């Protein structure tokens, strides 16, 4: 029930934002208003698109939210604000893929650490891993340890990108 009312409110804001965008476009194109007044119309339009996008995010409609954020980008009052809105779009669009990459890196790191236990300790495996001597097993274990560190580093980088 709550999501339906949020979605309905978001759709109303979307309609108002599109109407305001059309009015702003007409004023920019055909009227001879001072720039300060045109800027106020652009800010109103940006705010309306931004509000509609936020409501669509709350309603769980990511595609509509991205559409509204893209509308807000056209009317952004400055480059800094435009970049912030673009970052929101990137997070909505690619957020799930980044989380998946982070999980893959974390899983690979943990698996490498487990494999290290079998290869680095010659006493644990004995001579069951072919005809490898303790030097070769230690070298293989060290290689897996380095893989583990690399995957751990990549995982940390992905976490840093998320925040």
Backbone as CSV, one residue per row, in Angstrom:
resi,resn,N_x,N_y,N_z,CA_x,CA_y,CA_z,C_x,C_y,C_z
1,UNK,0.825,-1.194,0.000,0.000,0.000,0.000,0.867,1.255,0.000
2,UNK,1.915,1.222,0.832,2.800,2.382,0.922,3.531,2.585,-0.396
3,UNK,4.006,1.460,-1.028,4.745,1.579,-2.279,3.869,2.117,-3.400
4,UNK,2.585,1.755,-3.380,1.673,2.277,-4.401,1.511,3.783,-4.273
5,UNK,1.401,4.271,-3.048,1.262,5.713,-2.869,2.555,6.440,-3.231
6,UNK,3.698,5.824,-2.925,4.976,6.433,-3.304,5.106,6.458,-4.827
7,UNK,4.740,5.343,-5.465,4.819,5.291,-6.926,3.872,6.306,-7.563
8,UNK,2.672,6.435,-7.008,1.712,7.395,-7.538,2.236,8.827,-7.396
9,UNK,2.815,9.135,-6.241,3.394,10.460,-6.021,4.558,10.709,-6.977
10,UNK,5.369,9.670,-7.205,6.492,9.803,-8.139,5.987,10.060,-9.556
11,UNK,4.929,9.378,-9.956,4.366,9.594,-11.289,3.792,11.006,-11.429
12,UNK,3.164,11.507,-10.365,2.670,12.891,-10.400,3.822,13.883,-10.516
13,UNK,4.897,13.644,-9.762,6.064,14.521,-9.867,6.687,14.441,-11.258
14,UNK,6.674,13.254,-11.846,7.206,13.097,-13.201,6.408,13.943,-14.190
15,UNK,5.091,13.894,-14.094,4.242,14.693,-14.991,4.521,16.179,-14.816
16,UNK,4.595,16.620,-13.554,4.864,18.037,-13.299,6.242,18.449,-13.806
17,UNK,7.218,17.557,-13.653,8.575,17.868,-14.122,8.602,17.999,-15.642
18,UNK,7.901,17.114,-16.333,7.880,17.187,-17.789,7.155,18.434,-18.285
19,UNK,6.077,18.800,-17.613,5.362,20.031,-17.978,6.253,21.244,-17.739
20,UNK,6.899,21.264,-16.591,7.792,22.375,-16.262,8.977,22.422,-17.232
21,UNK,9.479,21.262,-17.650,10.571,21.232,-18.617,10.133,21.819,-19.952
22,UNK,8.926,21.489,-20.376,8.401,22.044,-21.632,8.239,23.563,-21.530
23,UNK,7.710,24.015,-20.411,7.553,25.464,-20.216,8.914,26.164,-20.192
24,UNK,9.870,25.561,-19.523,11.214,26.144,-19.457,11.836,26.199,-20.843
25,UNK,11.673,25.141,-21.603,12.212,25.122,-22.960,11.600,26.243,-23.794
26,UNK,10.290,26.392,-23.698,9.626,27.466,-24.467,10.117,28.843,-24.050
27,UNK,10.275,29.035,-22.747,10.745,30.337,-22.261,12.172,30.616,-22.730
28,UNK,13.015,29.587,-22.734,14.392,29.771,-23.198,14.433,30.057,-24.700
29,UNK,13.583,29.368,-25.413,13.629,29.429,-26.876,12.940,30.675,-27.435
30,UNK,11.771,31.017,-26.895,10.941,32.021,-27.559,10.769,33.334,-26.802
31,UNK,11.035,33.339,-25.516,10.825,34.601,-24.803,12.156,35.318,-24.630
32,UNK,12.062,36.559,-24.321,13.264,37.374,-24.112,13.375,37.743,-22.650
33,UNK,13.345,36.715,-21.805,13.428,36.915,-20.360,14.882,37.175,-19.962
34,UNK,15.054,37.861,-18.846,16.418,38.005,-18.333,16.958,36.633,-17.880
35,UNK,18.270,36.492,-17.914,18.895,35.216,-17.564,18.592,34.782,-16.131
36,UNK,18.451,35.742,-15.226,18.169,35.374,-13.840,16.824,34.676,-13.724
37,UNK,15.838,35.149,-14.464,14.523,34.512,-14.425,14.556,33.140,-15.100
38,UNK,15.302,33.026,-16.193,15.450,31.718,-16.837,16.167,30.729,-15.918
39,UNK,17.154,31.218,-15.173,17.851,30.349,-14.229,16.912,29.834,-13.147
40,UNK,16.001,30.679,-12.691,15.051,30.218,-11.672,14.136,29.138,-12.243
41,UNK,13.735,29.266,-13.516,12.918,28.236,-14.150,13.717,26.935,-14.290
42,UNK,14.978,27.051,-14.655,15.824,25.862,-14.787,16.008,25.169,-13.436
43,UNK,16.192,25.944,-12.378,16.359,25.361,-11.037,15.088,24.650,-10.581
44,UNK,13.931,25.275,-10.865,12.660,24.624,-10.506,12.515,23.290,-11.237
45,UNK,12.844,23.292,-12.522,12.732,22.071,-13.320,13.695,21.006,-12.803
46,UNK,14.924,21.422,-12.511,15.911,20.481,-11.964,15.399,19.878,-10.664
47,UNK,14.895,20.716,-9.778,14.398,20.244,-8.484,13.256,19.255,-8.661
48,UNK,12.351,19.553,-9.579,11.203,18.668,-9.801,11.650,17.307,-10.343
49,UNK,12.563,17.326,-11.317,13.079,16.057,-11.846,13.799,15.271,-10.747
50,UNK,14.575,15.968,-9.951,15.328,15.322,-8.880,14.378,14.699,-7.846
51,UNK,13.333,15.428,-7.483,12.356,14.894,-6.537,11.662,13.657,-7.102
52,UNK,11.297,13.706,-8.376,10.640,12.564,-9.012,11.582,11.358,-9.026
53,UNK,12.856,11.591,-9.335,13.832,10.494,-9.363,13.987,9.877,-7.977
54,UNK,14.081,10.711,-6.944,14.201,10.197,-5.581,12.983,9.366,-5.191
55,UNK,11.814,9.818,-5.592,10.591,9.063,-5.285,10.578,7.722,-6.028
56,UNK,11.030,7.714,-7.273,11.084,6.453,-8.016,12.090,5.495,-7.389
57,UNK,13.187,6.020,-6.859,14.151,5.163,-6.158,13.483,4.545,-4.940
58,UNK,12.757,5.357,-4.183,12.051,4.844,-2.997,10.983,3.816,-3.361
59,UNK,10.388,3.978,-4.547,9.355,3.039,-4.989,9.951,1.788,-5.618
60,UNK,11.282,1.764,-5.806,11.924,0.593,-6.381,11.932,0.567,-7.896
61,UNK,11.663,1.682,-8.533,11.640,1.770,-10.001,12.935,2.428,-10.485
62,UNK,13.990,1.639,-10.596,15.306,2.185,-10.944,15.338,2.773,-12.350
63,UNK,14.668,2.123,-13.312,14.704,2.604,-14.691,14.081,3.991,-14.800
64,UNK,12.941,4.168,-14.142,12.283,5.482,-14.160,13.125,6.510,-13.417
65,UNK,13.782,6.087,-12.344,14.637,7.005,-11.590,15.802,7.479,-12.463
66,UNK,16.409,6.566,-13.208,17.505,6.948,-14.103,17.002,7.926,-15.163
67,UNK,15.814,7.660,-15.687,15.221,8.572,-16.682,15.020,9.970,-16.096
68,UNK,14.539,10.036,-14.870,14.312,11.342,-14.228,15.635,12.039,-13.894
69,UNK,16.615,11.262,-13.453,17.925,11.864,-13.178,18.544,12.418,-14.461
70,UNK,18.367,11.710,-15.572,18.873,12.225,-16.846,18.167,13.518,-17.238
71,UNK,16.882,13.618,-16.922,16.178,14.878,-17.143,16.728,15.979,-16.258
72,UNK,17.065,15.622,-15.025,17.623,16.613,-14.096,18.986,17.098,-14.566
73,UNK,19.756,16.217,-15.183,21.085,16.599,-15.672,20.982,17.722,-16.697
74,UNK,19.968,17.673,-17.539,19.816,18.721,-18.565,19.589,20.093,-17.965
75,UNK,18.988,20.138,-16.776,18.656,21.424,-16.163,19.504,21.720,-14.925
76,UNK,20.594,21.006,-14.749,21.449,21.202,-13.573,22.013,22.619,-13.556
77,UNK,22.001,23.264,-12.385,22.455,24.654,-12.310,23.965,24.833,-12.445
78,UNK,24.744,23.785,-12.192,26.197,23.913,-12.311,26.796,22.569,-12.706
79,UNK,28.056,22.597,-13.085,28.758,21.370,-13.469,28.947,20.434,-12.276
80,UNK,29.170,21.009,-11.093,29.340,20.180,-9.899,28.073,19.396,-9.590
81,UNK,26.952,20.065,-9.671,25.668,19.394,-9.416,25.414,18.340,-10.483
82,UNK,25.760,18.667,-11.718,25.579,17.725,-12.818,26.405,16.455,-12.576
83,UNK,27.626,16.611,-12.093,28.477,15.451,-11.814,27.920,14.608,-10.668
84,UNK,27.355,15.259,-9.648,26.756,14.513,-8.536,25.577,13.671,-9.018
85,UNK,24.759,14.249,-9.891,23.603,13.514,-10.412,24.078,12.370,-11.313
86,UNK,25.119,12.612,-12.101,25.662,11.546,-12.945,26.187,10.397,-12.089
87,UNK,26.782,10.722,-10.946,27.263,9.676,-10.038,26.093,8.860,-9.481
88,UNK,24.989,9.522,-9.177,23.795,8.776,-8.728,23.323,7.814,-9.806
89,UNK,23.324,8.291,-11.061,22.908,7.430,-12.174,23.843,6.239,-12.291
90,UNK,25.153,6.477,-12.168,26.121,5.372,-12.235,25.878,4.366,-11.128
91,UNK,25.606,4.846,-9.932,25.365,3.923,-8.816,24.096,3.106,-9.031
92,UNK,23.060,3.756,-9.545,21.824,3.010,-9.808,22.027,1.997,-10.923
93,UNK,22.800,2.370,-11.926,22.965,1.514,-13.088,23.952,0.388,-12.850
94,UNK,25.092,0.694,-12.220,26.168,-0.289,-12.107,26.402,-0.786,-10.694
95,UNK,25.596,-0.395,-9.749,25.816,-0.785,-8.362,25.820,-2.278,-8.140
96,UNK,24.918,-3.004,-8.789,24.829,-4.448,-8.603,26.052,-5.160,-9.179
97,UNK,26.536,-4.684,-10.332,27.699,-5.320,-10.943,28.929,-5.140,-10.071
98,UNK,29.083,-3.982,-9.470,30.236,-3.750,-8.600,30.197,-4.688,-7.398
99,UNK,29.019,-4.876,-6.828,28.909,-5.775,-5.686,29.284,-7.200,-6.087
100,UNK,28.875,-7.609,-7.279,29.189,-8.953,-7.761,30.700,-9.113,-7.941
101,UNK,31.355,-8.100,-8.515,32.811,-8.173,-8.670,33.488,-8.303,-7.311
102,UNK,33.030,-7.535,-6.349,33.604,-7.605,-5.009,33.450,-8.989,-4.398
103,UNK,32.294,-9.607,-4.613,32.080,-10.959,-4.090,32.998,-11.970,-4.755
104,UNK,33.192,-11.810,-6.058,34.075,-12.727,-6.782,35.494,-12.605,-6.247
105,UNK,35.969,-11.380,-6.056,37.318,-11.173,-5.540,37.466,-11.747,-4.127
106,UNK,36.456,-11.528,-3.289,36.525,-12.040,-1.918,36.535,-13.568,-1.911
107,UNK,35.690,-14.179,-2.736,35.638,-15.633,-2.808,36.958,-16.212,-3.325
108,UNK,37.513,-15.597,-4.363,38.792,-16.074,-4.904,39.899,-15.944,-3.868
109,UNK,39.867,-14.889,-3.094,40.877,-14.693,-2.059,40.769,-15.776,-0.985
110,UNK,39.563,-16.072,-0.563,39.363,-17.092,0.476,39.757,-18.475,-0.032
111,UNK,39.382,-18.791,-1.269,39.749,-20.094,-1.840,41.266,-20.215,-1.937
112,UNK,41.938,-19.147,-2.340,43.405,-19.174,-2.420,44.017,-19.403,-1.050
113,UNK,43.453,-18.784,-0.027,43.978,-18.994,1.324,43.810,-20.445,1.770
114,UNK,42.699,-21.063,1.409,42.472,-22.468,1.764,43.458,-23.372,1.022
115,UNK,43.689,-23.088,-0.261,44.629,-23.885,-1.047,46.037,-23.753,-0.482
116,UNK,46.363,-22.586,0.048,47.681,-22.366,0.650,47.934,-23.376,1.766
117,UNK,46.915,-23.658,2.557,47.083,-24.602,3.660,47.571,-25.959,3.185
118,UNK,47.102,-26.389,2.003,47.497,-27.698,1.500,48.887,-27.698,0.862
119,UNK,49.275,-26.587,0.271,50.540,-26.573,-0.446,51.722,-26.072,0.379
120,UNK,51.494,-25.197,1.328,52.619,-24.588,2.035,53.164,-25.508,3.128
121,UNK,52.320,-26.371,3.627,52.769,-27.268,4.692,52.996,-28.657,4.117
122,UNK,54.229,-29.047,4.004,54.562,-30.355,3.439,54.094,-31.476,4.366
123,UNK,54.104,-31.254,5.661,53.677,-32.282,6.617,52.186,-32.562,6.512
124,UNK,51.409,-31.579,6.124,49.965,-31.744,6.045,49.589,-32.661,4.875
125,UNK,50.271,-32.515,3.748,49.907,-33.294,2.566,50.779,-34.521,2.370
126,UNK,51.934,-34.530,2.946,52.829,-35.668,2.744,53.309,-35.717,1.312
127,UNK,53.355,-36.896,0.755,53.843,-37.054,-0.600,52.686,-37.378,-1.551
128,UNK,51.469,-37.043,-1.198,50.309,-37.416,-1.994,50.107,-36.526,-3.205
129,UNK,50.786,-35.415,-3.305,50.611,-34.503,-4.437,51.713,-34.793,-5.450
130,UNK,51.645,-35.908,-6.082,52.624,-36.249,-7.112,54.010,-36.449,-6.534
131,UNK,54.990,-36.209,-7.344,56.379,-36.373,-6.937,57.023,-35.027,-6.644
132,UNK,56.323,-34.157,-6.005,56.865,-32.833,-5.704,57.580,-32.858,-4.365
133,UNK,58.705,-32.205,-4.324,59.415,-32.122,-3.047,58.925,-30.904,-2.269
134,UNK,59.463,-30.722,-1.095,58.976,-29.647,-0.228,59.262,-28.261,-0.803
135,UNK,60.337,-28.109,-1.555,60.644,-26.805,-2.155,59.600,-26.418,-3.198
136,UNK,59.218,-27.381,-4.028,58.201,-27.102,-5.044,56.850,-26.787,-4.406
137,UNK,56.478,-27.534,-3.387,55.205,-27.281,-2.712,55.201,-25.908,-2.053
138,UNK,56.310,-25.524,-1.468,56.407,-24.200,-0.852,56.294,-23.118,-1.915
139,UNK,56.900,-23.331,-3.073,56.825,-22.362,-4.165,55.382,-22.220,-4.664
140,UNK,54.686,-23.337,-4.829,53.277,-23.299,-5.253,52.432,-22.598,-4.196
141,UNK,52.661,-22.899,-2.935,51.921,-22.246,-1.853,52.167,-20.750,-1.829
142,UNK,53.401,-20.343,-2.077,53.723,-18.913,-2.121,53.005,-18.237,-3.279
143,UNK,52.929,-18.925,-4.413,52.192,-18.376,-5.568,50.723,-18.160,-5.245
144,UNK,50.110,-19.149,-4.607,48.709,-18.987,-4.224,48.535,-17.881,-3.183
145,UNK,49.526,-17.743,-2.314,49.470,-16.658,-1.325,49.482,-15.304,-2.028
146,UNK,50.308,-15.169,-3.054,50.347,-13.911,-3.815,49.023,-13.671,-4.543
147,UNK,48.446,-14.733,-5.126,47.122,-14.598,-5.745,46.100,-14.119,-4.724
148,UNK,46.170,-14.686,-3.547,45.239,-14.306,-2.487,45.382,-12.830,-2.138
149,UNK,46.615,-12.367,-2.034,46.842,-10.946,-1.732,46.337,-10.049,-2.857
150,UNK,46.536,-10.462,-4.103,46.057,-9.667,-5.245,44.537,-9.575,-5.215
151,UNK,43.864,-10.705,-5.011,42.399,-10.681,-4.964,41.895,-9.870,-3.775
152,UNK,42.588,-9.950,-2.661,42.214,-9.151,-1.495,42.357,-7.669,-1.794
153,UNK,43.425,-7.279,-2.488,43.625,-5.887,-2.883,42.516,-5.422,-3.826
154,UNK,42.166,-6.256,-4.825,41.097,-5.896,-5.759,39.760,-5.760,-5.035
155,UNK,39.518,-6.631,-4.080,38.285,-6.543,-3.293,38.233,-5.232,-2.510
156,UNK,39.353,-4.847,-1.916,39.408,-3.592,-1.164,39.173,-2.391,-2.084
157,UNK,39.694,-2.461,-3.303,39.481,-1.369,-4.255,38.006,-1.256,-4.636
158,UNK,37.351,-2.392,-4.841,35.915,-2.370,-5.168,35.094,-1.799,-4.020
159,UNK,35.456,-2.164,-2.786,34.741,-1.618,-1.626,34.922,-0.122,-1.542
160,UNK,36.122,0.348,-1.859,36.402,1.779,-1.812,35.573,2.520,-2.877
161,UNK,35.405,1.911,-4.067,34.618,2.524,-5.133,33.149,2.632,-4.744
162,UNK,32.643,1.639,-3.993,31.239,1.667,-3.572,30.935,2.842,-2.693
163,UNK,31.894,3.217,-1.843,31.665,4.303,-0.902,32.280,5.524,-1.446
